[in-house]
């Protein structure tokens, strides 16, 4: 499978969690039936992504996500807003998670949001935040030096080592601003090349990446992308092989706030 055949997000999950059986099927009921037929490994739990409105499947547990910067109580139905159904649909969820919270969120903000969401006693509420990990090479280039002289290719690069580096940030996601802001505080210079969400990179895009990267000054240069975008870049025939040692992905981890990680697990 490739990102082109199964989609970039499924391929990202498949690559990141190789011990998990992952299936893609436009008919979710059919996909679930095929999974349950597996003898090895036998399936204990089926986790559906983006399925809160998928009424053909009756879930045993529903987790509803809402963006800290756009809570469902502040939103409205399509096409005026982004909601796919009325706010009252939240009542079907057993767990609600407020995502993308700032790391310095204050206790009073927890209380205000909790009150505004208006959840029932049977619903658990959690708050989460992004945490960025070490840069990881998208391509393995053993025995050669990568874009940063102190780190051999094939090794992870802590963000703390990016001081003095010049970076070209390439993304095809819906909201690249948080990634850019994170890198801006770590590097000497950052140039950006943003495409639309799920962008299907063309040979012309590959040439543009090469040209923009070539204009970066100094020896310490990197091309940084997201894990999702990396799935579409790694098998692209138009990517110049000379650029591959310089391409790194910035992984995102999710942190449950208020010391509630164990409870959530």
N, C-alpha and C positions, 0 to 999 in steps of 0.2 A: 504494500500500500504506500501511496505518497499523499502529500497534502493536496495535490490536484485531484486525486481519485476519491478521497474520503473527506476532504475539507481541512482547513488549516487548524481549527481548534481541536477536532478529534485527533488529528495526527500529533498535535502538541501533547495531548493527554497520553496518547499511545507511547510517545517517545519518553515522556517524563515518568510514567508509571508502568514499566514493562511487565510487572507482575499482575496487572489488572487485565482481565479480558474486556476488550473494547469492541463494540459493534456499532455500525452505522446503517440505518434503515429508514427510508422516508415513511414507512408504515411502522410505527412504534410497536403496535400490538404484534405484528409479525416478527419484528426483531426480538421482542421479549420471548415469544414462543420458541424461536430458534436458540436463544441463549439457554432457556430452561431444558432444552433437549441435550445440552452438552453433558457428557459423562465425566470428562476430565479437562479442566477442573469443573467440578459441580458448582452451580451458582447458588449462593446464599442470599445475595442482595442485588437487586437491579437499581442502579442510580441513574435517573434521567436528568439530562441537562436541559434547562429552559423548557419546562413541561408543565408549568403551573396552570396554563389554560388548556392543556391537552386532556379533554374530558373522556376520550376513548379508553384511557387508562385510569383506574381508580387506585390512587397511591395509598400506601400504608403510613406514610409520613410526608408532609409537605414542608419545605423550607423556602420562605419567601425573602428575597433580597431587595433592599431599597437603598439607593445612593444617598449618602449623607448630604450631598449638594443638591439633591432633587428628591426629597422624600415623597412617598406616594400621596401623603396628605396635602402636599403643595402642588400636586400635578392634576391633570385632567385628561379626559379621554381623547384618543386619536380622533380627528387629525389636529385638534388644537393643542394637545399635549402628547404624552408618550404612553399613557395607560391603555392597556388592551381590554380592560373591563372596569366596571365601577370600583371605587375604593372599598366597598363592602365585601368584595371578593377576598380581601385579606383575612376574613374570618375563617377561611378553610385551612389556613396555615397553622401548624403546631409550633413552628419556630420562625421567628422573624429576625433577620440580621441587617443592621445598618452598616453598610460597607463604605470603604474609602474615607473613614474618619481621620482627621488630623491626629498626629501623635500626641499633641499637647491639648487634646480635648479636655475641657474642664468639667468637674462634677456637676455643676449646675446645668451644663448642656445635656448631660445624660438625663437629668430629671425633666428638662423641658421637652426633649424629644420623646421620652417615654410617655409623657402625658399627652402629647400631640398625636401620637400614633393610635392611641385609644384601643389598646389590645385587651383581650379578655383574660381572665385568670388562667385559663387552660393553655395560653400561648406564652412561650418563653422568648425573651428578647435578648439578643446579643449585639455587641458593637465590635467591628473589626477594622483593621487598618492594613495598608500595604507595607511590606518590608522588603527592601531590595537586597538580593544576595550578591555574591561575587560574580564578576563577569566570567562567562564560560565560553570557550572557543566553539564556534559552530563547526569548524573543520579541524580534524586532527592532522597536524603537520609535524610529525616527529622529527627531531634532529635539526630543526631550523629555529631561528630566532623569530619571535613574533613582533608585533608592532611596538612593544615596549621592551627595552633592552634588558631589563632586570628579570623578566619573566619568560622562560622558554615556552615555545608554542605547545599547545596541548595542556597548559596549566591554567587554573583559574586566576583571575586578577582581582584582588580586593579593591574596592572603590577608593580606599585610602592611598593607593599607589598611583592614582591617576593625576596627581598634582603635576602640572607642567605638561600634560598631554594635550594634544589636539584631536578632537573627536568629530567624526561625521555621524550624526544620528539619523538612521533610516528607519521609518516606520510606515506601516499600513494598517493602523488601528484607529478606532473612533476617537480616543482621547489621548493624544501623545503628550499633552502639557505636563502631567506629573512626572513622566520619564525625563523630559527635557529639564524641568526644574531641579530634579534630583542630580542630574549630571552637571548642570551649571555650577553647582556648589562644590564639584569635585575636580573639574578639569581647568586647564588654562584657557582653551578656546573650544567652542562648540558650534558646528555648522549643522543645519537641519535639512532633511529632505523628506517631507511628509506626503504620503499618499492616502487615499480613502481607505475605509475599513475593508478588510478582506481583499485588498488590491491584488490583482493578478499581474505580477511583474512581467514586463515585456523586455525584449532585447534592447529597446531604446532606453528603458529605465536602467538596465545594467550598464549601458554606456554612460548614462548620466551619473550614476554612482561612481564609476571609474574616473570620470572627469572631475567631479566635485572632490573626490578623495585626493586626486593628484594635485589639487590646488592648496591643500593643507600644508602649512609650513612646518619645518622641523622634522626630526627623525622619529619623535614619539607620536605616532599616529595610529588611530584605531577607527574601524567602522563598527559602531554599536547599533544593535537592533533589538527587538523584543523576541521572546521565545516563540510567539505566534508567527511573527514575520520570518524568523529563522527557518521554520518548517517549509516556507515557500522559496527561500533562497538556497537552501542546501542542495536541492536537486535541480536547480535552474541551469540549463545548458549555456545560458548567455553570460554567466558570471565569470569574469576573467580569473583564471587560476592563480595569477600573481596576487590577487586581492585576498584569496582565501585565508592566509595566515593572519590577516588583520581583522577578520570578521568575528565579533564576539556578541553574545546574547546576554541581556540583563534579565536574570530571573526574578520573578515576583513571588513572594511568600505571603501568606495571610496570617495575621496575628489577631487572635481574639483578645480584646481588651478587658480591663477590670479583673484580671486574674481569673477569667472564666473559661480558660482553654480546656481544663480537665472536665469541667461540667459539660461543656459543649461536646467533647469527645464521648 
